[in-house]
């Protein structure tokens, strides 16, 4: 797998340059090396990709479901045979550590394995009728073509989270990866499914930017579902454009997860879990713990142990197996974090740990003396920055946890598991985990958020529902009597 080979558009089964005159350099965020340079796709390329997916979907319809399953399983075999090369791509293009790469690749393989079962699960129903001699049949059928827009943080997985289930459910797909991750989130996936044996044109990858194509990717008449993973601001806009054009939006958006530690929790374990929940992949995960809420009686003890743990985290070259925190993805992210840290201090928060920011390298910052209304407690902290907030009672913790426009993930630590479950029910999130980390995703469990964290659910039967529709066909075995 060579970077230059993957530095092309993948449209209608062909690797080629986009028709735009503009180019997009794919930059290694750690050392500024140019990995590949893309000639970006224009509106005509978007149309070509959607047309190809539509035509190929008609061919995919004719493929035996067991053969479809085998093709998807071939994709897993290809990944396993090229795992070291894919790890290298994740490290170089995303600034991901080798630990992060292994985590992401494992998620991808499990997601494809689940999607490989979809061709055998396109089940319908036969229902009775109010009319004598009539039968009602419900057929589960593919929606047709799915447009997928993926982010830069876990692009291999978050692209595959929609691409593989959409293909498994019988659809054509056009994938637009983020401009900071065009290979990991885009052309790498095109290569995997090309080698796996999907029909030519069934999966297309277009690398472009919004200045070039505007709303063309969402407005195009062919796709019936637009699956977007990214920021709440952009997701809101995409959802509105999709609905305006009578397409179903599937939105996986931002988060502001609360990691709650009750006084009866195992503090040492909570420190470990909170550290993983915040600093994995530099905190660039929508489920990352932004706010650590600690019951007042154990607050001093937790703060001391958490500061000690964070001080051991190594920042540096993501290709070094010892590195825990690599670079953030681009200069804009680093600048945003710098402004958020400054605003936190200006509003009265204290930096228990304040790391320096050098280019895209952002050392950990840990805030205490944080009020729930501060920007650092209200905004998604997409980097290695975290707030620790004390609370008195369980009711206080619930109120603070719910004081956000987001509702994605969370965690509660307690020695009383059922107490944790009852508390979890009162927190307005799509997902929450007792005695675990905030970062969880499993291939057969419903994944999605509440409030401004998204619309819809993915994984398992929920992905099958999102990427299919039901068609009612009735059969009348005898003639009906009409009133006139």
KEKOLGU-523082 format. One record per residue (C-alpha): x, y, z. Coordinates in steps of 0.25 Angstrom, whole numbers, padded with zeros to 4 digits, always signed. Example, Ala and Ser with C-alpha at 12.3 -4.5 7.8 and 13.67 -1.06 7.14 Angstrom:
# residues 2
+0049-0018+0031;+0055-0004+0029;
# end
This chain:
# residues 484
+0000+0000+0000;+0007+0012-0005;+0003+0026-0001;+0004+0031-0015;-0006+0020-0020;-0016+0024-0010;-0014+0039-0013;-0025+0038-0024;-0040+0039-0025;-0047+0025-0026;-0059+0027-0035;-0066+0016-0043;-0055+0006-0040;-0044+0015-0045;-0033+0022-0038;-0031+0036-0044;-0029+0050-0041;-0041+0059-0038;-0046+0069-0049;-0043+0082-0040;-0031+0090-0043;-0029+0091-0028;-0020+0081-0020;-0020+0077-0006;-0007+0073+0001;-0008+0062+0012;+0001+0066+0023;+0007+0058+0034;+0003+0066+0047;+0015+0062+0055;+0026+0066+0045;+0019+0074+0034;+0023+0064+0023;+0014+0063+0011;+0009+0049+0010;+0001+0050-0003;-0005+0062-0011;-0019+0060-0016;-0025+0067-0029;-0038+0069-0022;-0052+0065-0027;-0062+0075-0033;-0077+0075-0034;-0076+0067-0047;-0068+0056-0040;-0078+0056-0029;-0089+0053-0039;-0080+0042-0046;-0078+0035-0032;-0093+0035-0029;-0097+0031-0043;-0087+0019-0042;-0092+0015-0028;-0106+0015-0033;-0103+0006-0045;-0094-0003-0037;-0105-0005-0027;-0113-0011-0037;-0102-0021-0040;-0100-0023-0025;-0115-0027-0024;-0112-0039-0033;-0101-0045-0024;-0105-0056-0015;-0106-0052+0000;-0095-0063+0004;-0086-0057-0007;-0088-0043-0001;-0084-0048+0012;-0072-0055+0007;-0067-0042+0000;-0069-0034+0013;-0061-0045+0021;-0050-0043+0010;-0049-0029+0014;-0045-0033+0028;-0035-0043+0023;-0029-0032+0015;-0028-0023+0027;-0021-0034+0035;-0011-0037+0024;-0007-0022+0024;-0009-0018+0038;+0005-0012+0040;+0004-0004+0027;-0010+0002+0032;-0003+0005+0046;+0007+0013+0039;-0003+0021+0031;-0011+0024+0044;+0002+0028+0051;+0007+0037+0039;-0007+0043+0034;-0014+0045+0048;-0002+0046+0058;-0009+0034+0065;+0000+0026+0074;+0002+0011+0071;-0007+0008+0083;-0018+0016+0076;-0016+0010+0063;-0017-0004+0069;-0030+0000+0076;-0036+0006+0063;-0032-0006+0054;-0039-0015+0064;-0052-0007+0064;-0052-0007+0049;-0050-0022+0048;-0062-0025+0058;-0070-0015+0050;-0068-0022+0037;-0071-0035+0043;-0084-0031+0048;-0087-0024+0035;-0084-0037+0028;-0096-0043+0034;-0106-0033+0028;-0108-0040+0015;-0114-0052+0022;-0123-0043+0031;-0131-0036+0021;-0143-0042+0027;-0158-0038+0024;-0171-0041+0029;-0185-0047+0025;-0196-0040+0032;-0211-0043+0033;-0221-0034+0026;-0235-0028+0029;-0239-0033+0015;-0242-0048+0013;-0233-0055+0003;-0222-0044+0004;-0208-0045+0009;-0199-0034+0013;-0184-0035+0011;-0173-0026+0017;-0160-0027+0009;-0147-0021+0015;-0139-0014+0004;-0127-0005+0003;-0130+0010+0003;-0122+0010-0010;-0109+0019-0009;-0103+0025+0004;-0095+0037+0005;-0084+0036+0016;-0077+0048+0022;-0066+0045+0032;-0057+0052+0042;-0042+0053+0044;-0041+0047+0058;-0044+0032+0057;-0046+0033+0041;-0043+0018+0038;-0054+0013+0048;-0064+0025+0047;-0064+0023+0032;-0065+0008+0033;-0076+0009+0043;-0086+0014+0032;-0079+0009+0020;-0078-0006+0023;-0093-0007+0029;-0098+0001+0017;-0091-0009+0007;-0095-0021+0015;-0110-0016+0015;-0109-0016-0001;-0106-0001-0004;-0097+0007-0012;-0088+0017-0005;-0081+0030-0007;-0071+0033+0004;-0065+0047+0006;-0054+0047+0016;-0049+0059+0024;-0039+0067+0017;-0029+0064+0028;-0031+0049+0027;-0033+0046+0012;-0026+0033+0012;-0029+0027+0026;-0044+0031+0025;-0045+0029+0010;-0036+0024-0001;-0031+0013+0009;-0045+0008+0010;-0047+0008-0005;-0035+0000-0007;-0039-0010+0004;-0053-0013-0003;-0047-0013-0017;-0038-0024-0012;-0049-0031-0005;-0057-0032-0018;-0069-0022-0018;-0074-0019-0032;-0068-0007-0039;-0074+0006-0035;-0082+0001-0023;-0072+0008-0013;-0067+0022-0018;-0057+0031-0010;-0057+0046-0013;-0047+0055-0007;-0050+0069-0008;-0054+0082+0001;-0067+0090+0003;-0061+0102-0004;-0061+0094-0017;-0074+0086-0016;-0083+0094-0007;-0095+0086-0003;-0094+0077-0015;-0091+0064-0008;-0103+0065+0001;-0113+0071-0009;-0110+0061-0020;-0123+0054-0024;-0118+0040-0023;-0114+0037-0009;-0126+0034+0001;-0118+0034+0014;-0107+0044+0018;-0098+0039+0029;-0090+0049+0036;-0080+0049+0047;-0074+0061+0052;-0077+0074+0060;-0090+0078+0064;-0090+0092+0057;-0087+0085+0043;-0096+0073+0046;-0108+0083+0049;-0106+0089+0035;-0104+0076+0028;-0117+0071+0035;-0125+0083+0030;-0120+0082+0016;-0123+0067+0016;-0137+0068+0021;-0140+0080+0011;-0136+0070+0000;-0144+0059+0006;-0133+0050+0010;-0131+0044+0024;-0120+0050+0032;-0112+0040+0041;-0104+0049+0051;-0093+0045+0060;-0088+0058+0067;-0081+0064+0078;-0080+0061+0093;-0077+0067+0107;-0077+0054+0115;-0077+0054+0130;-0068+0044+0137;-0075+0043+0151;-0067+0037+0163;-0076+0035+0175;-0069+0034+0189;-0070+0019+0190;-0063+0017+0177;-0049+0010+0175;-0041+0023+0174;-0028+0017+0168;-0037+0010+0157;-0045+0022+0155;-0032+0030+0152;-0027+0020+0142;-0041+0020+0135;-0042+0035+0135;-0028+0037+0129;-0032+0027+0118;-0045+0034+0116;-0039+0047+0114;-0025+0046+0108;-0027+0034+0098;-0023+0040+0084;-0020+0053+0090;-0034+0055+0095;-0039+0056+0080;-0051+0046+0082;-0066+0051+0083;-0068+0041+0095;-0055+0047+0103;-0058+0051+0117;-0058+0066+0117;-0063+0067+0132;-0058+0059+0143;-0068+0060+0155;-0063+0056+0168;-0071+0055+0181;-0065+0065+0191;-0061+0055+0202;-0051+0048+0192;-0048+0060+0184;-0034+0064+0190;-0029+0049+0189;-0034+0048+0175;-0028+0061+0170;-0014+0057+0176;-0014+0043+0169;-0020+0049+0156;-0009+0059+0155;+0002+0049+0158;-0004+0040+0147;-0005+0051+0137;+0010+0055+0140;+0014+0041+0135;+0008+0043+0121;+0018+0044+0110;+0016+0054+0098;+0024+0053+0086;+0026+0045+0073;+0014+0036+0071;+0022+0026+0064;+0030+0023+0077;+0022+0012+0084;+0025+0019+0098;+0017+0031+0093;+0003+0033+0099;+0000+0047+0094;+0003+0051+0079;+0000+0063+0072;-0014+0069+0070;-0018+0068+0055;-0016+0082+0051;-0012+0097+0055;-0027+0101+0056;-0029+0090+0067;-0017+0095+0074;-0021+0109+0074;-0035+0106+0078;-0029+0099+0090;-0020+0110+0094;-0032+0120+0094;-0040+0110+0102;-0029+0109+0112;-0027+0124+0113;-0042+0126+0115;-0043+0116+0126;-0032+0123+0134;-0038+0137+0131;-0051+0132+0136;-0045+0127+0149;-0041+0113+0147;-0028+0108+0153;-0018+0100+0144;-0014+0088+0153;-0006+0084+0142;-0003+0093+0130;+0005+0088+0118;+0011+0096+0108;+0006+0097+0093;+0017+0096+0083;+0011+0096+0069;+0002+0084+0069;+0008+0077+0081;-0001+0080+0093;+0003+0075+0106;-0008+0072+0117;-0015+0082+0124;-0024+0079+0136;-0033+0090+0142;-0039+0091+0156;-0047+0102+0162;-0057+0100+0150;-0071+0105+0151;-0081+0098+0142;-0084+0110+0134;-0070+0113+0130;-0067+0111+0115;-0057+0100+0118;-0069+0092+0125;-0079+0095+0114;-0071+0093+0101;-0066+0080+0095;-0051+0080+0099;-0045+0073+0086;-0031+0071+0092;-0023+0067+0104;-0030+0077+0114;-0040+0073+0125;-0048+0079+0136;-0049+0074+0150;-0062+0078+0158;-0066+0075+0172;-0080+0071+0176;-0087+0069+0189;-0099+0060+0187;-0103+0050+0176;-0114+0060+0172;-0103+0071+0170;-0095+0061+0161;-0107+0058+0152;-0111+0073+0151;-0096+0077+0147;-0095+0065+0137;-0108+0069+0130;-0104+0084+0129;-0100+0083+0115;-0106+0084+0101;-0099+0070+0098;-0103+0056+0102;-0094+0046+0096;-0086+0037+0106;-0082+0037+0121;-0077+0028+0132;-0081+0026+0147;-0071+0020+0157;-0077+0013+0170;-0076+0000+0178;-0091-0001+0177;-0094-0005+0163;-0109-0003+0164;-0108+0010+0170;-0099+0014+0158;-0110+0008+0148;-0121+0016+0155;-0113+0029+0154;-0109+0026+0140;-0124+0026+0136;-0125+0040+0141;-0114+0046+0132;-0118+0050+0118;-0109+0043+0109;-0110+0032+0098;-0099+0024+0105;-0093+0023+0119;-0084+0013+0126;-0083+0008+0140;-0069+0005+0145;-0064+0007+0132;-0058+0018+0122;-0066+0028+0114;-0060+0023+0101;-0068+0010+0097;-0073+0005+0084;-0077-0010+0081;-0082-0015+0068;-0096-0020+0073;-0100-0010+0083;-0108+0003+0079;-0098+0015+0078;-0103+0029+0077;-0106+0042+0085;-0117+0050+0091;-0120+0066+0090;-0109+0072+0081;-0101+0059+0080;-0108+0054+0069;-0120+0047+0062;-0121+0032+0060;-0114+0020+0064;-0103+0011+0058;-0097-0003+0060;-0104-0016+0059;-0119-0017+0056;-0120-0002+0057;-0110+0000+0046;-0118-0010+0038;-0131-0001+0041;-0124+0012+0037;-0119+0007+0023;-0131-0001+0019;-0146+0002+0017;-0159-0006+0018;-0167-0008+0005;-0182-0013+0007;-0186-0022-0005;-0200-0028-0003;-0206-0040-0011;-0221-0042-0013;-0224-0056-0015;-0238-0053-0019;-0246-0042-0024;-0251-0031-0015;-0265-0026-0014;-0266-0011-0017;-0277-0001-0012;-0280+0005-0025;
# end
